[in-house]
């Protein structure tokens, strides 16, 4: 499965592009439990902190995933994703990806120049390249979560509405289309939670069973944080659920029984 457990956890869709009305803040921490079929497969965390890139104040998001249980015995995974976001523009400034998946190691850093629409790709195992085909307003695979949490007004979005954002992944542009499926109250370990349900359209093939294989629920409150993810994979299925949180910027909305 390689990075699929953590890519799904990090590629969650949240839903506004004004920092004063941001859905998140420094100090927020989210933890997810991820299951493959009936088996607990991994854990993933997302922590937001204050940092600087040069003289610019940014928000640093530290994402970490690790295998657990039997998977950790037979296929040890330790993945780290780091992004530095300008809170005034919601655009990533730097992105770091360090993965060790069953001995498969990758260490890459992206340095974004949004004024020139260029991105420098630093591959610690190979070479450094600069891409000038970088599309304006692009996000990395982790910053897209926080960008989209601030992008859409949850109070006005309509069922069936869709939008697209460009990701820069590895060394290429990747357009991500997301469709709003509607509102739904789901049962969680925290209680009954009102959510917004989304479908990111993924590439069918080796990992996902079909383009509509991924479904994501985010809280229908000011936080718009991912709370549940389901994916139909080429082999089996995967479920990720929010298990712990702290440092939320807004009240967490729960419907009493």
N, C-alpha and C positions, 0 to 999 in steps of 0.2 A: 504493500500500500504506500510505501515511502511517505511523502509529505502530505498525503490527502487528509489525514486526521486533522492536522493543524492548519492546512490551507483552508479547509471548510470552516474551521472555527474562526480564523482571522478574516475570511472573506464573507463575513456576515453583513447584513444590510440594515443600517439604522436610518432614521429620518431626522428662515431660517438661516442663512449664511452670514449672520451678524454675530460677532463674537460675544456681544453682550447678552445674546439669547442662545448661547451655545448649549448643547445638550450634555456636555461633559466638562470636567475641570481637573486640574492637577489634584492628585490624591484619590482619584477613582481607581478601583481595582475590581476586576471581574474574573471569576474562575469558572471553568466549564469541565464537566465530566462527559467523556465521549465513549460511546459503545459501538462496537461492530457486531451486529446481530445481537446475541444474548450476552456477549462478553464485554466487560469493561476493558477498553483498549488503551485509553490515554487520558491525560489531563492537559488543559491549556489555561494560561493566565494572561491577562492584559492589564498593565499598570500604567497610569498616566502621571508624569512628573514634570516639574519645571526644569528648563535647561537653557543653554545658549548655543547658537551656531554663529561663531564670530562674535559680533557685538549685538546680534539680534536675539531677543527673548523668544523662546519657542516652547512648545509642549512636546515632551519626549514620551513616546509610547513604547513600552518594553513588553514584547510578546514572547512567551516561553511555552514550549510544549514538550511533554515527555511521555514515553510509553509506560504502561503499568502492567502488573499481573503477568500472565503467561507471555504476552507480547514482549514484555521487557526481557524475558529470559531468552527468547528465540530471535528477537529482532529489536534490539535496543535503539531507541530514538531519543535524541536530544536536539531540539530545534529552537533557535532564537531569532526573532524578527524585531528590528528596532527602526522606528521612524521618528523624524524631527519635523514637526508641523508648525508653520507660521500661523498663529491663531487669528491674525488679521485677515488672512486670505484663505485659510484652510488648505494651503498648498504644501506638499512635502518639500523639505530642503535637503534632507539626506535620508537614505534608507540602507540598512545593513541586514544581511541575511546570512546566518551561520547555521548550517545544518550538519548533523551527523546521524544518518539513518542506516543502521545495520552495516556501518563501515563506509557507506557512501557519504563523502564529505564535500560540502560546497561552502565557499566563503566569498560573498560578493557585496560590494557597496555601490550605491548609486548617489551621485552628487548632481542635484538639479539646478539648472540655470533657466528660470522661467522667463526672464527677459529676452533671452536668445533662443528659447525653445530647444535647448540642448540638454543632454544628460550624459555625464561621464560615468562609465561602468568600469569599476575597479574589480577585477577578478584576481583574488589572492593566489590562485593556482595557475593562472595563465597570463593574461595581459590586460592593459588598460585601453579602453576604446571610448570615443566620444560619438554620440548619435545626434545628428541634426534633424532627423525626421520626427523628433519628439513633438507630440501634439500639444497645443496650448491647453493648460488647465489639467494636465494628466496627473494621475495619482499612482502611488505604489500600492502593492498588494495588501499593506496594512493601513496606510493612511486613508484608503478609500472607505473603510469602515467609519472613520470619524468624520470624513467629509460628508458622507451620505446621512449620518445622524443629524447633520446641520442643514442638509439640502432642502428637504421637502417639508412643507407645512402639514403636519399630521391632521389638522383640523379641516383642511380644505381638499386634501387629496381624494380623488374619486376612484371607486372600484374600476379596474380595467386600464387605469392610467399607467403609462410607462415612460421611462426616461433612460438615457444612455450616458455613460461616463467612460472615458478612456483610461485604461491602466497601462503603465509601462512595466512589463514583467520580463525578467531575465534580460533580453536585449531586443525587445520588440514591443510594438504597440498592440494592445488588446482591447477592443471595444466591448464593454459589458452592458448589456441591456437588462433592465429590471422592471418587472410588472407588478403592480399592486393588485392583490387578489381580493382584498376586503378585510373587514374587522372580525375578530373571533376572540371569545373568552376561553382560555385554556387552563387546565388544572396543572399546578406546579407544586413543588414542595413548600413554596411560600404562601400558597393559597390560590384562589381563582384570579387570574390576571388578564385584563383586557389587552389585546394585542392587535397589531397591524401585520397582515400576512403578505409576504412578498415571494416572487419567483425570479431569481437571477437565471438568465438563459446561458447555460454552460455548453461547452463543446462535447458532443457525444463521441464515444469511442473507447479508448483504452481504460479510462477512469470511470466516467459516468455512463449510465445505461442509455440515456437519451438527453436531448437538450433541456427537457423539463424535469430533470431528475432532482433538482435542488429546491427546497422550500424553507423559508426562514420566517420566524415570528419575532417581532420586536415589541417592546412594551408601549402601549398607547398612553404615554404620559410624557412629561418634559424630558425624561432621560433618553427615551427611544433606544434602549439598550437591547441587544440580542438576547433572547431568553430560550429559544429552542430552534434547532436546525435538524432537518431530515434530508437524507440523500440516498437515492437509489444508485448503487455503484454497478459497474460491469459485473462484479462478483459480490453478492450480498448487499447489505444496507447499513447505513450508519446514522446514529442519532447523537446529537450534542445538546446538553441542557445546562443552563446556568445553575450553579450549585452554591456559589457564595458571591457576595458583593459588599463593597463599602465605599465611602467617600462620594456618594452620588450627589450631583448638583441640585437635583429636584426631588420632590417626594415620589416614592415608589407607590403606584396605584394598585391596590388590591380590592377586589369586590368581596364583601362579607358573605358568608354562607347564609 
